[in-house]
Amino acid sequence: MGRGIWKSFVELFEQGESKGSQKSQYTDREPEASPDPPLPLEDSDYELLFGQLVEGISLGWDRERVLKYLEDLGGDRGNLQTWAAWLQRFGQPLLAAPKPDLQIAKVMAKLGQLDCGELSEIASSISGQLFAKQVKPPAPPPPSPAAVPENAEAWFQQGNQLFEASDFAGAIASYQKAIELQADYMPAWLNTGIVQLNLQKYPEALAAFDRALELRSSDATIWFYRGCTLSVLERPSEAIDAYEKSLQLQPNMPLAWQHRGLDLLKLERLEEAATSHEQAIALQPNFPEAWSSRGNALFQLGRYEEAIQCYDRAIELKPNYPEALFNRGQVLRIQQRPETAIASFEQMLSLEPNFYPAWIERGLAMQDSNRLMEAIASFDRALALKPDDPQLIALRQEAIRRQGENTG
C-alpha cells in the first residue's frame, strides 16, 4: 500500500489540500467535546483504522507519531497489546493469500522498525513471511562438476529447504557455508540477499545483491531485487536505476515496470510513472494494481477522465477493490459529479463500512448535492469511528448550519 493507493487524509487534514485534489473544505471552528466515551472496536474497525495507520507510515510517520495516533483513538482503543493481538489475526488471511502483497509487506517492515513493542514484532514477522512468499529462491543453474563442488551445492540446496520452511537464520548459515566453499557461487549470494530482505536487514541484503551482480551483472532478477531493497530504503532514484537495468535485460517483466512506476510516483515524475504503468499493463492487461496505480498518476496530473477510466478497469478486474473505488470517488467529486461520486463511495463502503475517510467524502459529496441531512448522517458515521477529530466536528457543524439556513 503506497502513497498513491489510498489518498492520504493526513495531507487532506493537515496540509489543507492533497495532490490532484481541491482544497480541503474543513473549517477552523472550535471542536465540541464528544459526549460519549469511545465504543470498543470490532475487528473490522481495527482493519480500517490500520489502513489509516499504514498510510501515515508510508508518509514517514516515526514511532512517536504512530503512538500518538493510537493514543488519540481514546480509551482502550489504542492499547498496544490489543492491537498486537488483532494484527496477529489480521495477518492470517494475508499470509494465506496465494499472491502476497509486497507493498503491505514493505509498510509492515517499516512498522517493524519503529520499536512499538509486540505490535512491531508481529508486523516484522508478517512482513518477513509475505516477502518469503513473494520472493522464492530461484532454482540454480545445472551445476558443472568442475565449477561447482558437490558440498557447496548440497549446502545451497539445504539453504533453499530452510528458506521454504521460514528458517531464515538457518538458510543464511547454509548459504554462507556454500560461499565458504566457493566464494563465486552466485546463487548463494542472491539467496542470501533475498533472506536478508525478508529479515528487514536491508543494508546486508543490498551488499549481497551487489556481490551477486559482481559475479553476474547480466541477471535481471538480481537487478529487480536490488531495486526492491533500495525502494524499501527510500532511495527511489537508485531503485529506478536498478529496475531499468533489469528491464534492459528482460523487458517483458510487468512487476519491474510496476515497481518502477511506484518509485517514479514517489519522485513526482508523474508522466514517467503513468508510462511505466502503461508498460506493465501492455505486458499484463489483467493487472488491476497497475491500472489503479496508473490512475493515481493521472489523478495527480489532473487528467481526471483518464484516471476514472483506469480505476474503472481496475474495478472491473478486481470488483472488491476499495482503494480504486475510493480514489475514483474523489476524482468524480473534483469533477463536480457528486451523485456518481456518492455511488462510488457507497460501493466502497459496502466493502469497508468502517473506513471513516470514505464517510467524510460521501458527506462532502452529499453536501455538494445539497442533500444536507444525508451529509450530516454521513459525518455522524465518521465521528462514530473518529470521535475526537476536530475537523470532522467542524464539518458536521457547517452542514447543520447550512441545513438550518435552508429550513429557516
Secondary structure, 3 states (H helix, E strand, C coil): CCCCCCCCHHHHHHCCECCCCCECCCCCCCCCCCCCCCCCCCHHHHHHHHHHHHHHHHCCCCHHHHHHHHHCCCHHHHCHHHHHHHHHHHHHHHHHCCCCCHHHHHHHHHHHCCCCCHHHHHHHHHHHHHHHHHCCCCCCCCCCCCCCCHHHHHHHHHHHHHHHCCCHHHHHHHHHHHHHHCCCCHHHHHHHHHHHHHCCCHHHHHHHHHHHHHHCCCCHHHHHHHHHHHHHCCCHHHHHHHHHHHHHHCCCCHHHHHHHHHHHHHCCCHHHHHHHHHHHHHHCCCCHHHHHHHHHHHHHHCCHHHHHHHHHHHHHHCCCCHHHHHHHHHHHHHCCCHHHHHHHHHHHHHHCCCCHHHHHHHHHHHHHCCCHHHHHHHHHHHHHHCCCCHHHHHHHHHHHHHHHHHHC
